[in-house]
């Protein structure tokens, strides 16, 4: 009971300090340096909370934006997910908010169980909530990446169809890419990124930038398309035939994936039907079994 009282007192003191700091900053926000100008541009560091400082010290790999081992990985996942958050700092701030919420709920449940004289279940509940709070931001980011990869396939089929129609009608490749980018979607947005990067740097560096923003770098169709685009701009190879073949391949893959999902739905519906029939039969037999039992 003593450790729980100590942690409760520590949490109460930190909460009181945060309230006093918030009231002080809201009352005296301008400060003595308000309106001062400098020759060189400078940035004012963001105000951090005590909870952020504690978490950054205890778990730097999870909550410290300056940690070198995880910053590169977070930037990669943000690119692949389509930037649901603008920067790694915002991701870590969101991770701290999520973890704090899970920690508060887990602490309240653990305190309730401690007060009821059940310390072991309280510790287990607190450990589960701490684990979920640590994993949820990263799991959400990976889920967004997976959804973007799924949307990439259907949007790629639409983009390739429009690209094929434009190039077949005599429109130039770069202009066709620019018009296709206006459709929107994961694949078409990458085409817009490619056109924008090609205006300021060479084709290969622009393609490397686009590859870094792919939701699934192991996607063969996306890699083949980017390789064909590079072959067109660097080696002047024809692109229309490659686009047509890739469009047919993706269309066939989409049909096969749809048929597989439909077959899975039929299997599940059949299983649910069998379970419903078994339940109905058991409900009809149960009264007679009780009578003769």
N, C-alpha and C positions, 0 to 999 in steps of 0.2 A: 504493500500500500504506500510505503514511503516514496519509492521512485515515481509512482503516479502523481502523488501530491507535489513532488518537486517539478515534474514536467508541467503540471497544470499551473503552478506558480510562475514558471519560466514563460509559458505561453501567455499568461495574463499580463506579465510585465512587458513582453514584446508588443502585445496588442495595445497596451496603454501608451507605450512609447510611439507607436505608429500613429495613433490618434492625435497625440500632442504634436508630432512632427507635421502631420497633415494640416492641422489647424494653424500652426505657425507659418507654414509655407503659403497657405491660402490668405493669411492676414498680411504677411510681409513678403509677398512674392517678388516685387520689383527689385529690392535690394539696393546696395550702394553703387553698383556698377551698371545700373540701368541707363541706357542711352549712350554709354561710352562707345567710342569708335576706335578701331585699330587699323593699321595699314595692311597687315596680313590677315587673311580670313582665319577664323578659329571657330571651333565648335564647342558648345557647352555640354559637358557630359550629362547624360540622362540621370535623373534622380532615381536611385535604387532603394528598395525597401530593405529592412532588416531581415525579413524572411528570405529575400533573394540572396543576401550576403551569406546567411547561414547555409543555404542549400548549395551555393556556389563553392563554399569551402568544403562542405561534407561530400558533395557529389559533383566535382568539377566536370567530369566527362558528360554529365547529363544536363547541367544547368549553366555552365560558364561559356558564353559565346566566344571567348578568347582561347578556349582550350584547343590546341593544335590537332589533337588526335581525332576529334569528332567534327570540327568545323567543316573540313573538306567533305566528309560524308553527308552532313546536313545540306550543304550547298548542292551536292549532286542529287539528293532526293528532292529538294525543292525544284530543281530544274526538271527532273523527270515527272514530277507531279503537276507541272504547269504553274509554279509559283502561287500556291494558295496563300502564302505569306510572303511579304516583300523581301525579307532579309532573315539571316540566321538569328539575329537579335530578337526579332518578333517571334520566331519559332520558340526560342528559349523562354521568352516571356510567357507565351501561351503554355509551354510545358510547365512552368512554375505555377501558373494559375490552376491548371488541371491537377497537378500533384498536390497543391494546397487544398483544393476541394476534397480530393480523396483522403488526404491526411486528416482533415477536420472530421469528416464522416467516420473514418476508421477510428479516430481518437475518441469520438463520442460513444461509438458502440463499445469500444474496449473499456472506456470508463464506466459505462453502464454495467458491463459484465463483471468488472472488478468490484463495483459496489454491491453486486449480488453474490460476491464470494466465489466467482468462477474466473480465476486469473488465466488459466491455460487457454480456454476458448477466446478470451479477450486478446491475448497475445497473438493467437492464430488469425483472428479477424483483422487485427491491426497490420500484421504482416501481409495478408492478402490485399488489403487496400493500398498499402505502400507499393507492393509489386504492380498492381493495376495502375496506380498513379504514375509510376515510372515508365510503364510500357505503353500507355494509351496514346500519347502524342506521336510516338514513332509508329505505332500500329496504324493510327489514322493517316499519317503521311504515306505509308506503304499502301493503304487501301485506296487513297486518292490516286496514287500512281497506277495501281492495277485497273481502276475504273477508266483512267485516261488511256491506258493501253488498249482496253476493250473498245472504247469509243474511237480510237485511232484507226481500227480496222474498217469500220463502216464509213467513217469520214474519208479514209484513203480511197475507198471504192468510188465515192462521189467525186472526190477531187481528180482522180485519174480519168473518170468518165468525162468530166468537163475539160480536162487537159487534152484528152484525145480528140474531143469535138473541136476545140479551138485550133489545135495544130493541124487537124485534117482539113479545116477550112482555110488554111494558109496563114494563120497568125504566127508570128515569131515565137520562139520558145520562151524568151525572157518576158515578153508581153503576155503570153499564155500563162506563165507562172504567176505573174502579177494579178491577172484577172481571176485566176483560180484562188489566189490567196484571199480575195474579197468575199469568198463564200463563208469562211469561218469554220471553226472546228479544230481539233488537235492537229490533223495533218495539214490543212490549209493554212493554219497559223504558222506552222513550221516553214511552209513555202514563203509566207510573208517575211519571216525572219531571214530566210535564205536570200531573198531579193534585197532586203535592207542591208545585210552584211556584205553582199557582193558590190554594193555601191561604195563601200569604204575600204574594202580589202580584197585580196585575191580569192579566187574560187575555192581553192583547197582549204584555206583558213575558214572561209564562210561555211563550207561543208562540215568541217570539224566542229564549229560552233553548233550547227544544227544537230549533229550526231550526239553532242553532249546534252541536248534537250529532248532526245527521244525517250518516251516513257519506258520502252523495252529495248535496250540496245541489242539484245539477241534476236530481235525481229528480223527475219530474213528478207521479207518483202521491202521493208524500209531501207535496209542496207543496200539491196539491189537497186532500188530507185535512186538513191543518192550516188551510187557508183555509176549508174547510167548518166546521171546529170553531170557528174565530173568528167566522164568520157566525152560527153558532148561539148562541154566548154573548153576542155583541155586538149582533147585529141580530135575534135570535130567529127565525132561519130554520130550517126542518126539516132534520134531519141524516140520518134513516133512508134516504130515497131516494138521497142522495148516497153513503152507505155501500154500499148495494146496487149502484149503478152502478159504483162504484170496485172493489168485490169482483169483479164480472163482468169488468171490464177487466183486472184483475191476473190473474185466473184464465186468461183468454184469452192474455195475454202469457206466463204461465208455460208453458202448453201449447205455444205457438209456439217458445219458447226450448228446451223439451225436444225438440221435433221437430227443431229445427235442430241440436242436439247429437247426436241420434240419426243424422241424415243425415251429419254430419261423421264420426261413428264408422264408418258404413257405407262412406263414401268411403275412409277410412284402411284399413279392413280389406280392401277390394277392392284397394287399392294394394299392401298387404303380400302379399296372395295372388298378385298378378301378379309381384311381385318374387321370391316363393318359387318360382313355376313357372319363371321365367326362370333362377333359380339352379339349379334341378333339371335343366333342359334343358342348361345349360352344363356342369354336372358330368357329365352323360351323354356329351356330345360331346367334352369335353376329352381323355379317354384316346385316342379315335380320332384326334383332331387331332394328338396327339403321335406316334402310330404312323405316320400318313401324312406328317407333317412331316419 
